[in-house]
Amino acid sequence: PMSHILIVDDEESICWALRRLAEEEGHAVSVASSAEEAFELAGHRAVDCILLDIRLPGVDGLTAMARLKQLAPAAPIVVMTAFGSLGTAVEAIRNGAFDYLTKPFDLERASEVLRRALAQRDADARAAPPATMNPPCGEELLGASPAMQDVFKRIALAAPTNAAVLITGESGTGKELVARAIHRHSQESSGPLVTVNLAALNPALVESELFGHVRGAFTGADSARPGLLELADGGTAFFDEAGDIPLSVQVKLLRALEQREITPVGDAKPRRTAFRVVAATHRDLRKEVQKGAFREDLFFRLAVFEIHLPPLRQRVEDIPLLAERFLRNALPAGAPAAHLTQAALDELCRRPWPGNVRELRNAVEHAALLARAGAITPEHLPPQIVVSTLAGIDSELSRAVRTWALDRLAGTSLPENLYQQFLDEVEPPLLSAVLERTAHNRVAAANLLGIHRATLRKKLN
């Protein structure tokens, strides 16, 4: 049967040869010269196999792989790489590519790899349960805890609507998985899911990346390029780390969301576009609005419906379930099964996991490598991360102190004795916590605080 092959390469000669090969074997072919063009093609038409060059202008092949796997999860990806970059090909295989072709390759070899890739796709399709909506193992949100059950319920409520969704939660809690689940069960599920990570973009080119640009819009703009929001047309735009959107871009983004049109950099004519909006942030955007770092009107536009992902330490009962899943995913197909001992599970449940589910997955994969096919014990787990917890608390405390100071400096008359006011606020809870920890032993408390016990007595009085 005819399959649809997507060829992604900026070398015309390679594209011409591969197109001819695929068409001679009875397949339909689409050709893209960049990752951005490939996203658009894969978003509008079902793809059965992708031949992807690792070196592309703009978004590189390895980054493109992740997005193409979202847009066409059933399509095997064959990567093409120059002879000198075999390490990149190996990395691509590790990231889920079906096979690789090293340039220059002969067409017989390409034909054989293409046949195997399509045969694998057909085998996977036969093995998969009909009409399954579940994501691949390891990409699934798991949890039996009441907190996660509430998350699942809120995803089910939000997904079929057009409402903009704001996903909040600490880093590593799985916000992107929630975004994928919303897209997968939405009216836009047949369209693309385009992830927009503002923190990862070049600050000088954020506007161009979001809205696109016309040829000659700025130095280096040798050709017109569609922006990420244009690529999301008919699908879902996922704004990862929405708190990092620069104020200068927030105004244009708000206009794009409200008027459903975008204007590329250097263009005077707006273009119509329609997409579902899902945003995620680890920041408290309400506080960012109070500080003037985030526009209130844009916040309300993004946060029509909120879903909060709890940190892993607040759903300890889910840790064994997640650990078992991550262990299964960490083992190669057909490998002897390693297993988690009760002692290892107890240790996993004891840790605070400042990096949340992401940190737990890394710990289980680390342990599986060390234990090989044997029993995983606490000794196989990586050392517990303490610094990141303290760093997280420190940064939260710093933000709270800054907010407190700015609130008091916001009035028309400036306060007097601000430093003493601050000490009056923070000393009582600090002393109370230390005394509680030392069972009200003032000598021990003074030692912990690093002050003389007479000073402590004076402060308490």
C-alpha positions as CSV (number, residue, x, y, z in Angstrom):
1,P,0.0,0.0,0.0
2,M,1.1,3.6,-0.7
3,S,2.8,5.3,2.2
4,H,3.6,9.0,2.8
5,I,7.3,9.7,3.1
6,L,8.6,13.0,4.4
7,I,12.1,13.9,3.4
8,V,13.8,16.7,5.4
9,D,17.1,17.9,3.9
10,D,18.5,21.2,2.6
11,E,20.6,19.5,-0.1
12,E,18.5,19.5,-3.3
13,S,20.4,16.6,-4.9
14,I,19.8,14.3,-1.9
15,C,16.1,15.3,-1.9
16,W,15.8,14.7,-5.6
17,A,17.4,11.2,-5.4
18,L,15.4,10.1,-2.4
19,R,12.1,11.4,-3.8
20,R,12.7,9.5,-7.0
21,L,13.6,6.3,-5.1
22,A,10.4,6.5,-2.9
23,E,8.1,7.3,-5.8
24,E,9.6,4.4,-7.8
25,E,8.6,2.2,-4.9
26,G,5.0,3.5,-5.0
27,H,5.0,6.0,-2.2
28,A,3.7,9.6,-1.9
29,V,6.5,12.0,-1.0
30,S,6.7,15.4,0.6
31,V,10.0,17.4,0.8
32,A,11.0,20.0,3.4
33,S,14.3,22.0,3.3
34,S,14.1,23.0,7.0
35,A,12.7,21.7,10.3
36,E,10.1,24.4,10.4
37,E,8.8,23.4,7.0
38,A,8.7,19.8,8.1
39,F,6.7,20.7,11.2
40,E,4.1,22.4,9.0
41,L,3.9,19.4,6.6
42,A,3.7,16.8,9.4
43,G,1.0,18.9,11.2
44,H,-1.3,18.9,8.2
45,R,-0.9,15.4,6.7
46,A,-0.4,12.0,8.2
47,V,3.2,10.8,7.7
48,D,4.3,7.1,7.6
49,C,8.1,7.5,7.6
50,I,10.5,10.5,8.0
51,L,14.0,10.7,6.4
52,L,15.7,13.5,8.4
53,D,19.0,15.2,7.9
54,I,20.8,15.9,11.2
55,R,22.3,19.2,10.0
56,L,19.6,21.7,9.0
57,P,19.5,25.5,8.9
58,G,17.7,27.0,11.9
59,V,16.3,24.2,14.2
60,D,18.8,21.3,14.1
61,G,17.9,17.7,13.4
62,L,18.1,16.4,17.0
63,T,15.8,19.1,18.2
64,A,13.5,18.6,15.3
65,M,13.3,14.8,16.1
66,A,11.5,15.5,19.4
67,R,8.9,17.7,17.8
68,L,8.4,15.4,14.8
69,K,7.8,12.5,17.2
70,Q,5.0,14.6,18.8
71,L,3.5,15.4,15.4
72,A,3.8,11.9,13.9
73,P,4.3,9.5,16.8
74,A,3.8,6.4,14.7
75,A,6.3,7.3,11.9
76,P,9.7,5.8,12.2
77,I,12.5,8.4,11.7
78,V,15.6,7.5,9.7
79,V,18.4,10.1,10.3
80,M,20.9,11.1,7.7
81,T,24.3,12.3,8.8
82,A,27.7,13.2,7.3
83,F,30.5,10.6,7.7
84,G,32.3,12.6,10.4
85,S,29.3,13.0,12.7
86,L,28.7,9.4,13.7
87,G,28.4,10.4,17.4
88,T,25.4,12.5,16.5
89,A,23.8,9.5,14.7
90,V,24.3,7.4,17.8
91,E,22.7,10.0,19.9
92,A,19.8,10.2,17.5
93,I,19.3,6.4,17.8
94,R,19.3,6.7,21.6
95,N,16.6,9.4,21.3
96,G,14.4,7.1,19.3
97,A,15.5,7.2,15.6
98,F,14.8,3.9,13.8
99,D,18.1,3.8,11.9
100,Y,20.7,6.1,10.2
101,L,22.2,6.6,6.8
102,T,25.8,7.9,6.6
103,K,26.4,10.3,3.7
104,P,27.4,9.5,1.0
105,F,25.1,6.5,0.9
106,D,24.0,4.4,-2.1
107,L,20.4,4.2,-3.0
108,E,20.2,0.4,-2.5
109,R,21.1,0.9,1.2
110,A,18.5,3.8,1.5
111,S,15.9,1.6,-0.2
112,E,16.6,-1.3,2.2
113,V,16.4,1.0,5.3
114,L,13.1,2.6,4.1
115,R,11.5,-0.9,3.5
116,R,12.5,-2.0,7.0
117,A,11.2,1.3,8.6
118,L,7.8,0.9,6.9
119,A,7.7,-2.8,7.8
120,Q,8.4,-1.8,11.5
121,R,5.6,0.8,11.3
122,D,3.1,-1.8,10.0
123,A,4.1,-4.3,12.7
124,D,3.7,-1.6,15.4
125,A,0.3,-0.6,14.0
126,R,-0.9,-4.3,14.2
127,A,0.4,-4.7,17.7
128,A,-1.2,-1.5,19.0
129,P,-4.7,-1.7,20.5
130,P,-7.2,-0.1,18.1
131,A,-8.0,3.6,18.5
132,T,-5.6,3.9,21.4
133,M,-5.2,7.4,22.7
134,N,-2.4,6.6,25.2
135,P,1.0,8.1,24.8
136,P,4.1,5.9,24.7
137,C,5.4,4.4,27.9
138,G,7.3,6.9,30.0
139,E,5.4,9.8,28.4
140,E,2.3,9.0,30.4
141,L,1.1,10.9,33.4
142,L,0.8,8.4,36.3
143,G,-0.6,8.7,39.7
144,A,-3.1,7.1,42.1
145,S,-2.8,9.8,44.7
146,P,-5.9,12.1,45.3
147,A,-3.8,15.1,44.1
148,M,-3.1,13.4,40.7
149,Q,-6.6,12.2,40.4
150,D,-7.7,15.8,40.6
151,V,-5.2,16.7,37.9
152,F,-6.6,14.0,35.6
153,K,-10.1,15.3,36.2
154,R,-9.1,18.9,35.4
155,I,-7.4,17.7,32.2
156,A,-10.6,15.9,31.2
157,L,-12.7,19.0,31.9
158,A,-10.4,21.4,30.0
159,A,-9.3,19.3,27.0
160,P,-12.5,19.4,24.9
161,T,-13.0,23.1,25.3
162,N,-11.3,26.0,23.6
163,A,-10.3,27.6,27.0
164,A,-6.7,28.7,27.5
165,V,-5.1,26.6,30.2
166,L,-2.3,27.6,32.5
167,I,-0.3,24.7,34.1
168,T,1.6,25.6,37.2
169,G,4.1,23.5,39.3
170,E,7.7,23.2,40.2
171,S,10.3,22.2,37.6
172,G,10.3,18.5,36.8
173,T,6.6,17.8,37.8
174,G,5.5,17.0,34.3
175,K,3.9,20.2,33.0
176,E,4.8,19.3,29.4
177,L,3.1,15.9,29.7
178,V,-0.1,17.7,30.9
179,A,0.1,20.0,27.8
180,R,0.4,17.0,25.5
181,A,-2.5,15.2,27.2
182,I,-4.7,18.3,26.7
183,H,-3.7,18.6,23.0
184,R,-4.2,14.8,22.4
185,H,-7.8,15.0,23.7
186,S,-8.7,18.4,22.2
187,Q,-10.6,19.4,19.1
188,E,-7.2,20.4,17.7
189,S,-5.6,17.0,18.2
190,S,-5.2,16.4,14.4
191,G,-3.2,19.7,14.2
192,P,0.4,20.3,15.4
193,L,1.5,20.8,19.0
194,V,4.2,23.5,18.8
195,T,6.2,24.0,21.9
196,V,7.4,27.6,22.5
197,N,10.1,27.7,25.1
198,L,10.9,31.4,25.5
199,A,13.8,30.7,28.0
200,A,15.6,28.6,25.3
201,L,15.3,31.3,22.5
202,N,17.9,33.9,21.7
203,P,16.6,37.0,23.5
204,A,17.4,39.2,20.5
205,L,15.3,37.0,18.2
206,V,12.3,36.1,20.4
207,E,10.0,38.3,18.3
208,S,11.2,36.8,15.1
209,E,11.0,33.2,16.5
210,L,7.4,33.8,17.7
211,F,5.9,35.8,14.8
212,G,8.3,35.0,11.9
213,H,10.0,37.5,9.6
214,V,10.0,38.6,6.0
215,R,13.2,38.6,3.9
216,G,15.4,41.5,4.7
217,A,13.6,42.3,8.0
218,F,17.0,42.5,9.7
219,T,20.7,41.7,9.1
220,G,20.9,37.9,8.4
221,A,17.2,37.5,7.4
222,D,18.2,36.1,3.9
223,S,14.8,34.5,3.4
224,A,11.2,34.7,4.9
225,R,10.6,32.4,7.8
226,P,7.3,31.4,9.5
227,G,7.2,32.0,13.2
228,L,6.2,29.3,15.8
229,L,2.7,30.8,16.2
230,E,2.1,30.4,12.4
231,L,3.3,26.8,12.6
232,A,0.8,26.2,15.4
233,D,-2.1,27.2,13.1
234,G,-4.9,24.6,13.4
235,G,-3.3,23.0,16.5
236,T,-2.0,23.9,19.9
237,A,0.7,26.5,20.9
238,F,2.3,25.4,24.2
239,F,4.1,28.3,25.9
240,D,6.6,26.5,28.2
241,E,8.0,28.8,31.0
242,A,5.5,31.5,30.1
243,G,6.9,33.7,33.0
244,D,10.0,34.3,30.8
245,I,8.1,36.1,28.1
246,P,9.8,39.6,27.9
247,L,7.5,42.6,28.6
248,S,8.3,44.0,25.1
249,V,6.8,40.8,23.5
250,Q,3.9,40.4,25.9
251,V,2.0,43.3,24.2
252,K,2.3,41.7,20.7
253,L,1.5,38.3,22.0
254,L,-1.7,39.6,23.7
255,R,-2.8,41.3,20.4
256,A,-2.1,38.0,18.5
257,L,-4.2,36.0,21.0
258,E,-7.1,38.5,21.1
259,Q,-7.3,39.3,17.3
260,R,-6.2,35.8,16.2
261,E,-3.6,37.2,13.8
262,I,0.1,37.7,13.7
263,T,2.4,40.2,12.0
264,P,5.9,38.9,11.0
265,V,8.8,41.2,11.8
266,G,9.3,43.6,8.9
267,D,5.8,43.0,7.5
268,A,2.9,45.5,7.5
269,K,0.2,43.0,6.8
270,P,-1.1,40.7,9.6
271,R,-1.9,37.0,8.9
272,R,-4.9,35.1,10.2
273,T,-4.1,32.2,12.5
274,A,-6.0,30.1,15.0
275,F,-4.6,27.8,17.7
276,R,-5.4,26.5,21.2
277,V,-3.3,28.1,23.9
278,V,-1.7,26.1,26.7
279,A,1.0,27.8,29.0
280,A,3.1,26.4,31.8
281,T,5.2,28.1,34.5
282,H,7.1,27.3,37.7
283,R,6.7,30.9,38.8
284,D,3.8,32.5,40.7
285,L,2.5,34.7,37.9
286,R,0.1,36.6,40.2
287,K,3.2,37.8,42.1
288,E,4.9,38.7,38.8
289,V,1.8,40.7,37.9
290,Q,2.0,42.5,41.3
291,K,5.7,43.3,40.7
292,G,4.9,44.7,37.2
293,A,7.0,41.9,35.5
294,F,4.0,40.4,33.8
295,R,1.0,42.1,32.2
296,E,-2.2,41.5,34.1
297,D,-4.3,41.4,30.9
298,L,-2.1,38.7,29.4
299,F,-2.2,36.7,32.6
300,F,-6.0,36.6,32.5
301,R,-5.8,35.7,28.8
302,L,-3.6,32.7,29.5
303,A,-5.1,31.6,32.8
304,V,-8.8,31.0,31.9
305,F,-8.5,27.5,33.5
306,E,-5.6,26.5,35.8
307,I,-4.2,23.1,36.5
308,H,-1.6,22.8,39.4
309,L,0.8,19.9,39.4
310,P,1.8,19.0,42.9
311,P,5.4,18.4,43.8
312,L,6.4,14.7,44.2
313,R,7.0,15.1,47.9
314,Q,3.2,15.8,48.2
315,R,2.3,12.5,46.5
316,V,4.7,10.0,48.0
317,E,2.2,7.2,47.4
318,D,2.8,7.6,43.6
319,I,6.6,7.1,43.9
320,P,6.6,3.2,43.7
321,L,4.2,3.3,40.7
322,L,6.5,5.8,38.9
323,A,9.7,4.0,39.8
324,E,8.4,0.7,38.5
325,R,7.4,2.4,35.2
326,F,10.8,4.2,34.8
327,L,12.6,0.9,35.5
328,R,10.7,-0.9,32.8
329,N,11.5,1.9,30.3
330,A,15.2,1.9,31.3
331,L,15.8,-1.7,30.4
332,P,16.5,-2.6,26.7
333,A,13.9,-4.9,25.0
334,G,14.6,-8.5,25.9
335,A,17.0,-7.6,28.7
336,P,16.8,-9.6,32.0
337,A,14.6,-7.8,34.4
338,A,16.1,-5.9,37.3
339,H,13.8,-5.3,40.3
340,L,13.5,-2.7,43.1
341,T,14.0,-4.2,46.6
342,Q,11.7,-3.0,49.4
343,A,14.7,-1.2,50.9
344,A,15.2,0.8,47.7
345,L,11.5,1.7,47.5
346,D,11.6,2.8,51.1
347,E,14.6,5.0,50.3
348,L,12.9,6.5,47.2
349,C,9.8,7.3,49.3
350,R,11.9,8.9,52.0
351,R,13.7,11.4,49.8
352,P,12.3,14.9,49.2
353,W,12.9,15.0,45.4
354,P,13.6,18.7,44.8
355,G,13.8,17.9,41.1
356,N,10.5,16.0,41.3
357,V,9.5,13.3,38.8
358,R,12.4,14.1,36.4
359,E,14.9,13.6,39.3
360,L,13.2,10.3,40.3
361,R,13.4,9.0,36.7
362,N,17.1,9.9,36.5
363,A,17.8,8.1,39.9
364,V,16.0,4.9,38.7
365,E,17.8,4.9,35.4
366,H,21.1,5.4,37.3
367,A,20.3,2.5,39.6
368,A,19.3,0.2,36.7
369,L,22.7,0.8,35.0
370,L,24.6,-0.1,38.2
371,A,22.5,-3.1,39.2
372,R,22.3,-4.6,35.7
373,A,19.9,-7.5,35.9
374,G,20.1,-7.9,39.7
375,A,18.2,-6.5,42.7
376,I,18.3,-2.7,43.0
377,T,19.2,-1.7,46.6
378,P,19.7,1.8,48.2
379,E,23.4,1.5,47.4
380,H,22.6,1.7,43.6
381,L,20.8,5.0,43.9
382,P,22.7,8.2,43.2
383,P,23.5,10.5,46.2
384,Q,20.6,12.5,47.5
385,I,20.6,16.1,46.2
386,V,20.4,18.5,49.1
387,V,21.9,21.7,47.4
388,S,19.0,22.1,45.0
389,T,16.5,22.0,47.8
390,L,18.3,24.7,49.7
391,A,18.8,26.7,46.5
392,G,15.1,26.5,45.9
393,I,14.2,27.6,49.4
394,D,16.8,30.4,49.2
395,S,15.5,31.7,45.9
396,E,11.9,31.6,47.2
397,L,13.0,33.4,50.4
398,S,14.9,36.0,48.3
399,R,11.8,36.6,46.1
400,A,9.6,37.0,49.3
401,V,12.0,39.5,50.9
402,R,12.2,41.5,47.6
403,T,8.4,41.6,47.3
404,W,8.1,42.7,50.9
405,A,10.6,45.5,50.4
406,L,9.0,46.7,47.1
407,D,5.5,46.7,48.7
408,R,6.7,49.0,51.4
409,L,8.6,51.3,49.0
410,A,5.6,51.5,46.6
411,G,3.7,54.2,48.6
412,T,4.0,58.0,48.1
413,S,5.8,58.4,51.5
414,L,8.9,56.3,52.1
415,P,9.0,54.3,55.3
416,E,11.4,55.0,58.2
417,N,13.6,52.3,59.9
418,L,12.9,49.8,57.1
419,Y,15.7,47.6,58.3
420,Q,14.3,47.4,61.9
421,Q,10.8,46.7,60.4
422,F,12.3,43.8,58.5
423,L,14.0,42.4,61.6
424,D,10.8,42.7,63.5
425,E,9.1,40.6,60.8
426,V,11.7,37.9,60.3
427,E,13.3,37.4,63.7
428,P,10.2,36.0,65.6
429,P,9.5,33.1,63.2
430,L,13.2,32.3,62.9
431,L,13.8,32.1,66.7
432,S,10.5,30.2,67.2
433,A,11.6,27.5,64.6
434,V,15.1,27.1,66.1
435,L,13.7,26.8,69.7
436,E,11.2,24.3,68.5
437,R,14.0,22.3,66.9
438,T,16.1,22.4,70.1
439,A,13.2,21.6,72.4
440,H,13.6,25.1,73.9
441,N,17.2,24.5,74.9
442,R,18.4,28.1,74.7
443,V,22.1,27.2,74.8
444,A,21.7,24.8,71.8
445,A,19.5,27.4,70.1
446,A,22.2,30.1,70.5
447,N,24.8,27.8,69.1
448,L,22.7,27.0,66.1
449,L,22.1,30.7,65.5
450,G,25.7,31.6,66.0
451,I,24.9,34.3,68.6
452,H,25.7,34.6,72.3
453,R,23.0,33.1,74.6
454,A,22.7,36.5,76.4
455,T,21.9,38.1,73.0
456,L,19.3,35.4,72.4
457,R,17.8,35.9,75.9
458,K,17.6,39.7,75.1
459,K,15.8,39.1,71.8
460,L,13.4,36.7,73.4
461,N,12.6,39.2,76.1
